Amino acid sequence: MSSRSELKKQKELEMKKERKEQRIEKNQNRKKERKLSKVGRTSKKRLNEMEKYRKIEKQLTLAIVIVLLLLIIVLSFVFFI
């Protein structure tokens, strides 16, 4: 019968192992892409890359809107109260 701490340690070890494997795989993919791009071919698709940029753009736009709203609220308190 395993104790909670042993199960927790085992789970942490598994997570570390998964993260390490993901890093290795990501590194290998990056090296493969560099080799392919030198040849003039790549496995990346333009649609996927543009989708990533759109997602980031939406997040940044949302962050800017939130900051602007907070700035307006703060300035209204400063000038009118």
Distance bins in CASP14 RR format, pairs under 12 A and 6 or more apart:
PFRMAT RR
TARGET T0000
AUTHOR 0000-0000-0000
RMODE 2
METHOD distances of the structure
MODEL  1
1 7 0 0 0 0 0 1 0 0 0 0 0
2 8 0 0 0 0 1 0 0 0 0 0 0
2 9 0 0 0 0 1 0 0 0 0 0 0
2 10 1 0 0 1 0 0 0 0 0 0 0
2 11 0 0 0 0 0 1 0 0 0 0 0
3 9 0 0 0 0 1 0 0 0 0 0 0
3 10 0 0 0 0 0 1 0 0 0 0 0
4 10 0 0 0 0 0 1 0 0 0 0 0
4 11 0 0 0 0 0 1 0 0 0 0 0
5 11 0 0 0 0 0 1 0 0 0 0 0
5 12 0 0 0 0 0 1 0 0 0 0 0
6 12 0 0 0 0 0 1 0 0 0 0 0
6 13 0 0 0 0 0 1 0 0 0 0 0
7 13 0 0 0 0 0 1 0 0 0 0 0
7 14 0 0 0 0 0 1 0 0 0 0 0
8 14 0 0 0 0 0 1 0 0 0 0 0
8 15 0 0 0 0 0 1 0 0 0 0 0
9 15 0 0 0 0 0 1 0 0 0 0 0
9 16 0 0 0 0 0 1 0 0 0 0 0
10 16 0 0 0 0 0 1 0 0 0 0 0
10 17 0 0 0 0 0 1 0 0 0 0 0
11 17 0 0 0 0 0 1 0 0 0 0 0
11 18 0 0 0 0 0 1 0 0 0 0 0
12 18 0 0 0 0 0 1 0 0 0 0 0
12 19 0 0 0 0 0 1 0 0 0 0 0
13 19 0 0 0 0 0 1 0 0 0 0 0
13 20 0 0 0 0 0 1 0 0 0 0 0
14 20 0 0 0 0 0 1 0 0 0 0 0
14 21 0 0 0 0 0 1 0 0 0 0 0
15 21 0 0 0 0 0 1 0 0 0 0 0
15 22 0 0 0 0 0 1 0 0 0 0 0
16 22 0 0 0 0 0 1 0 0 0 0 0
16 23 0 0 0 0 0 1 0 0 0 0 0
17 23 0 0 0 0 0 1 0 0 0 0 0
17 24 0 0 0 0 0 1 0 0 0 0 0
18 24 0 0 0 0 0 1 0 0 0 0 0
18 25 0 0 0 0 0 1 0 0 0 0 0
19 25 0 0 0 0 0 1 0 0 0 0 0
19 26 0 0 0 0 0 1 0 0 0 0 0
20 26 0 0 0 0 0 1 0 0 0 0 0
20 27 0 0 0 0 0 1 0 0 0 0 0
21 27 0 0 0 0 0 1 0 0 0 0 0
21 28 0 0 0 0 0 1 0 0 0 0 0
22 28 0 0 0 0 0 1 0 0 0 0 0
22 29 0 0 0 0 0 1 0 0 0 0 0
23 29 0 0 0 0 0 1 0 0 0 0 0
23 30 0 0 0 0 0 1 0 0 0 0 0
24 30 0 0 0 0 0 1 0 0 0 0 0
24 31 0 0 0 0 0 1 0 0 0 0 0
25 31 0 0 0 0 0 1 0 0 0 0 0
25 32 0 0 0 0 0 1 0 0 0 0 0
26 32 0 0 0 0 0 1 0 0 0 0 0
26 33 0 0 0 0 0 1 0 0 0 0 0
27 33 0 0 0 0 0 1 0 0 0 0 0
27 34 0 0 0 0 0 1 0 0 0 0 0
28 34 0 0 0 0 0 1 0 0 0 0 0
28 35 0 0 0 0 0 1 0 0 0 0 0
29 35 0 0 0 0 0 1 0 0 0 0 0
29 36 0 0 0 0 0 1 0 0 0 0 0
29 42 0 0 0 0 0 1 0 0 0 0 0
29 43 0 0 0 0 1 0 0 0 0 0 0
29 44 0 0 0 0 1 0 0 0 0 0 0
30 36 0 0 0 0 0 1 0 0 0 0 0
30 37 0 0 0 0 0 1 0 0 0 0 0
30 42 0 0 0 0 0 1 0 0 0 0 0
30 43 0 0 0 0 0 1 0 0 0 0 0
30 44 0 0 0 0 0 1 0 0 0 0 0
31 37 0 0 0 0 0 1 0 0 0 0 0
31 38 0 0 0 0 0 1 0 0 0 0 0
32 38 0 0 0 0 0 1 0 0 0 0 0
32 39 0 0 0 0 0 1 0 0 0 0 0
32 41 0 0 0 0 0 1 0 0 0 0 0
32 42 0 0 0 0 1 0 0 0 0 0 0
32 43 1 0 0 1 0 0 0 0 0 0 0
32 44 0 0 0 0 0 1 0 0 0 0 0
33 39 0 0 0 0 0 1 0 0 0 0 0
33 40 0 0 0 0 0 1 0 0 0 0 0
33 41 0 0 0 0 0 1 0 0 0 0 0
33 42 1 0 0 1 0 0 0 0 0 0 0
33 43 1 0 0 1 0 0 0 0 0 0 0
33 44 1 0 0 1 0 0 0 0 0 0 0
33 49 0 0 0 0 0 1 0 0 0 0 0
34 40 0 0 0 0 0 1 0 0 0 0 0
34 41 0 0 0 0 0 1 0 0 0 0 0
34 42 0 0 0 0 1 0 0 0 0 0 0
34 43 0 0 0 0 0 1 0 0 0 0 0
34 44 0 0 0 0 0 1 0 0 0 0 0
35 41 0 0 0 0 1 0 0 0 0 0 0
35 42 0 0 0 0 1 0 0 0 0 0 0
35 43 0 0 0 0 0 1 0 0 0 0 0
36 42 1 0 1 0 0 0 0 0 0 0 0
36 43 1 0 0 1 0 0 0 0 0 0 0
36 44 0 0 0 0 1 0 0 0 0 0 0
37 43 0 0 0 0 1 0 0 0 0 0 0
37 44 0 0 0 0 1 0 0 0 0 0 0
42 48 0 0 0 0 0 1 0 0 0 0 0
42 49 0 0 0 0 1 0 0 0 0 0 0
43 49 0 0 0 0 0 1 0 0 0 0 0
44 50 0 0 0 0 0 1 0 0 0 0 0
44 51 0 0 0 0 0 1 0 0 0 0 0
44 52 0 0 0 0 0 1 0 0 0 0 0
45 51 0 0 0 0 1 0 0 0 0 0 0
45 52 0 0 0 0 0 1 0 0 0 0 0
46 52 0 0 0 0 0 1 0 0 0 0 0
46 53 0 0 0 0 0 1 0 0 0 0 0
47 53 0 0 0 0 0 1 0 0 0 0 0
47 54 0 0 0 0 0 1 0 0 0 0 0
48 54 0 0 0 0 0 1 0 0 0 0 0
48 55 0 0 0 0 0 1 0 0 0 0 0
49 55 0 0 0 0 0 1 0 0 0 0 0
49 56 0 0 0 0 0 1 0 0 0 0 0
50 56 0 0 0 0 0 1 0 0 0 0 0
50 57 0 0 0 0 0 1 0 0 0 0 0
51 57 0 0 0 0 0 1 0 0 0 0 0
51 58 0 0 0 0 0 1 0 0 0 0 0
52 58 0 0 0 0 0 1 0 0 0 0 0
52 59 0 0 0 0 0 1 0 0 0 0 0
53 59 0 0 0 0 0 1 0 0 0 0 0
53 60 0 0 0 0 0 1 0 0 0 0 0
54 60 0 0 0 0 0 1 0 0 0 0 0
54 61 0 0 0 0 0 1 0 0 0 0 0
55 61 0 0 0 0 0 1 0 0 0 0 0
55 62 0 0 0 0 0 1 0 0 0 0 0
56 62 0 0 0 0 0 1 0 0 0 0 0
56 63 0 0 0 0 0 1 0 0 0 0 0
57 63 0 0 0 0 0 1 0 0 0 0 0
57 64 0 0 0 0 0 1 0 0 0 0 0
58 64 0 0 0 0 0 1 0 0 0 0 0
58 65 0 0 0 0 0 1 0 0 0 0 0
59 65 0 0 0 0 0 1 0 0 0 0 0
59 66 0 0 0 0 0 1 0 0 0 0 0
60 66 0 0 0 0 0 1 0 0 0 0 0
60 67 0 0 0 0 0 1 0 0 0 0 0
61 67 0 0 0 0 0 1 0 0 0 0 0
61 68 0 0 0 0 0 1 0 0 0 0 0
62 68 0 0 0 0 0 1 0 0 0 0 0
62 69 0 0 0 0 0 1 0 0 0 0 0
63 69 0 0 0 0 0 1 0 0 0 0 0
63 70 0 0 0 0 0 1 0 0 0 0 0
64 70 0 0 0 0 0 1 0 0 0 0 0
64 71 0 0 0 0 0 1 0 0 0 0 0
65 71 0 0 0 0 0 1 0 0 0 0 0
65 72 0 0 0 0 0 1 0 0 0 0 0
66 72 0 0 0 0 0 1 0 0 0 0 0
66 73 0 0 0 0 0 1 0 0 0 0 0
67 73 0 0 0 0 0 1 0 0 0 0 0
67 74 0 0 0 0 0 1 0 0 0 0 0
68 74 0 0 0 0 0 1 0 0 0 0 0
68 75 0 0 0 0 0 1 0 0 0 0 0
69 75 0 0 0 0 0 1 0 0 0 0 0
69 76 0 0 0 0 0 1 0 0 0 0 0
70 76 0 0 0 0 0 1 0 0 0 0 0
70 77 0 0 0 0 0 1 0 0 0 0 0
71 77 0 0 0 0 0 1 0 0 0 0 0
71 78 0 0 0 0 0 1 0 0 0 0 0
72 78 0 0 0 0 0 1 0 0 0 0 0
72 79 0 0 0 0 0 1 0 0 0 0 0
72 80 0 0 0 0 0 1 0 0 0 0 0
73 79 0 0 0 0 0 1 0 0 0 0 0
73 80 0 0 0 0 0 1 0 0 0 0 0
73 81 0 0 0 0 0 1 0 0 0 0 0
74 80 0 0 0 0 0 1 0 0 0 0 0
74 81 0 0 0 0 0 1 0 0 0 0 0
75 81 0 0 0 0 0 1 0 0 0 0 0
END
